[in-house]
Amino acid sequence: MRGKDLSCLAWQPMNDPIGMAAYEAFDAKGRGYYLVRNKHRPEMLFVVSDGMSVPPGWYTDKGGTIRRVS
């Protein structure tokens, strides 16, 4: 797996009116991260940072907790 594992952040569900982000979290330095659902595989999520970069890795909330799968 490339990149850092962000599954340990305190992810909170979002009420996004346009339906893009499912969860949001902030790291110790105050940077925001958002988990966005894949349209074709909704159990898979990818991260977008508040700087609009996409850190590598896929996550899932299947089973009730956020965990990295690749």
N, C-alpha and C positions, 0 to 999 in steps of 0.2 A: 504494500500500500504506500502510495506517495502522499505527502502532505501530512499535516498534523491532524490528529483525531479530535474532532470537536464535540463528540458525543457526551463528554463530561460536563459541558456547559449546562446551565439551568434553562433549558428550553421551555418556553411558554407558548401555548396555543395562541394564534392570532385570529382576529376577526377582520380579515382583509376584504373590503367590499368588492374588489375586482377578482378575488379568488386566487391570487398568485402565491403569496407566502402562507404556509401552514403554521410555522413556528418562528419565534424570534428568540435570540439570546445575546448576551453581552459578555465579553471577556473581561479580565481584570483591568485591562487598559481602557475599557469603555468602548471598544470597537463592536459594532453591531453585526450580527450574522442572521441570515434568514434561510429557512429550509423551504424549498419550493417543490411541489409534487410534479412528477413526470406525468404528462398527459396520458400516455399509453400504458404505463404501469404505475398506477396511483400509490402503490405501497412503497415505491422508491422515491427518495427525495434527494435533491442536490443543494449545495450551499451557495448562497450569494452573499458577499460581504457588503457593508455599507459603502465601501469604496468601489462598488460594482465589479469586483473581481469574482471569479468563480474558483474557489479552492478545490483541488482534486478530491474525489471520493464520493461515494454514494452512501446514503443513510436510509434507514427504514424505521417506521414506528409500529410495525407489525409486532404484536405481542404486548403493546402498551408502553414500551420505553424506546427512547431514541438510541439507536446503535449503528455503528459504521459497518457496512457490509463489503466495501471494496475501496 
